[in-house]
Amino acid sequence: FAHHPALTKAYNTFNGHLLFNTTLTPRQRELLVLRVAALRGAEYEWRQHVVLAGDAGLTADEIQHVAEGADAPSWAPFEAALLRAVDELLA
């Protein structure tokens, strides 16, 4: 980022919106981030967001189910739809 200040500014604006100005709840946001991390094998991102997901109210079992996907037994219909959306977008 230090070599690309314009990119840094654009990214921080986008990231700030996702984190602080979105209509998603913190729980929904963390479901999405964890699903992306699980599908992409992003271990660092997964570990960081496991903590944030817990702060957002996800249980340890729910966090484990994120890696299993939308068909895991614990999801409400809207949460399952969010996880399926991630799968479809990344596919």
C-alpha positions as semicolon CSV with decimal commas, in nm:
position;residue;x (nm);y (nm);z (nm)
1;F;0,000;0,000;0,000
2;A;0,285;0,238;0,073
3;H;0,377;0,235;-0,296
4;H;0,021;0,295;-0,415
5;P;-0,143;0,570;-0,210
6;A;-0,443;0,605;-0,442
7;L;-0,513;0,233;-0,415
8;T;-0,472;0,251;-0,038
9;K;-0,723;0,535;-0,013
10;A;-0,976;0,351;-0,230
11;Y;-0,930;0,025;-0,040
12;N;-0,962;0,191;0,300
13;T;-1,280;0,367;0,190
14;F;-1,426;0,036;0,069
15;N;-1,309;-0,156;0,376
16;G;-1,439;0,115;0,609
17;H;-1,780;0,091;0,446
18;L;-1,787;-0,287;0,484
19;L;-1,687;-0,270;0,847
20;F;-1,873;0,035;0,975
21;N;-2,139;0,160;0,731
22;T;-2,296;-0,155;0,595
23;T;-2,654;-0,269;0,646
24;L;-2,520;-0,611;0,744
25;T;-2,509;-0,692;1,112
26;P;-2,168;-0,770;1,263
27;R;-2,277;-1,135;1,282
28;Q;-2,368;-1,145;0,913
29;R;-2,046;-0,969;0,816
30;E;-1,836;-1,220;1,007
31;L;-2,022;-1,513;0,852
32;L;-1,931;-1,377;0,509
33;V;-1,568;-1,306;0,593
34;L;-1,520;-1,648;0,753
35;R;-1,678;-1,824;0,456
36;V;-1,444;-1,649;0,215
37;A;-1,148;-1,739;0,436
38;A;-1,260;-2,102;0,455
39;L;-1,306;-2,136;0,081
40;R;-0,978;-1,965;-0,003
41;G;-0,772;-2,139;0,265
42;A;-0,682;-1,802;0,416
43;E;-0,566;-1,924;0,756
44;Y;-0,449;-1,583;0,882
45;E;-0,781;-1,421;0,791
46;W;-0,973;-1,713;0,941
47;R;-0,790;-1,688;1,273
48;Q;-0,835;-1,312;1,294
49;H;-1,204;-1,329;1,221
50;V;-1,277;-1,622;1,451
51;V;-1,211;-1,378;1,735
52;L;-1,429;-1,107;1,575
53;A;-1,702;-1,361;1,502
54;G;-1,710;-1,460;1,867
55;D;-1,740;-1,094;1,959
56;A;-2,030;-1,069;1,711
57;G;-2,216;-1,349;1,884
58;L;-2,127;-1,659;1,683
59;T;-2,073;-1,970;1,892
60;A;-1,775;-2,201;1,849
61;D;-2,006;-2,457;1,686
62;E;-2,142;-2,199;1,442
63;I;-1,790;-2,091;1,350
64;Q;-1,703;-2,452;1,275
65;H;-2,020;-2,483;1,066
66;V;-1,913;-2,186;0,851
67;A;-1,642;-2,405;0,704
68;E;-1,904;-2,673;0,628
69;G;-2,117;-2,426;0,436
70;A;-2,483;-2,342;0,393
71;D;-2,605;-2,699;0,437
72;A;-2,474;-2,728;0,792
73;P;-2,764;-2,783;1,033
74;S;-2,743;-2,466;1,239
75;W;-2,825;-2,191;0,989
76;A;-3,138;-1,985;0,972
77;P;-3,260;-1,951;0,611
78;F;-3,114;-1,601;0,564
79;E;-2,774;-1,701;0,703
80;A;-2,768;-2,007;0,476
81;A;-2,848;-1,778;0,183
82;L;-2,556;-1,550;0,276
83;L;-2,318;-1,846;0,282
84;R;-2,450;-1,974;-0,052
85;A;-2,402;-1,626;-0,200
86;V;-2,035;-1,635;-0,104
87;D;-1,998;-1,979;-0,260
88;E;-2,163;-1,865;-0,582
89;L;-1,967;-1,541;-0,604
90;L;-1,635;-1,715;-0,553
91;A;-1,722;-1,993;-0,796
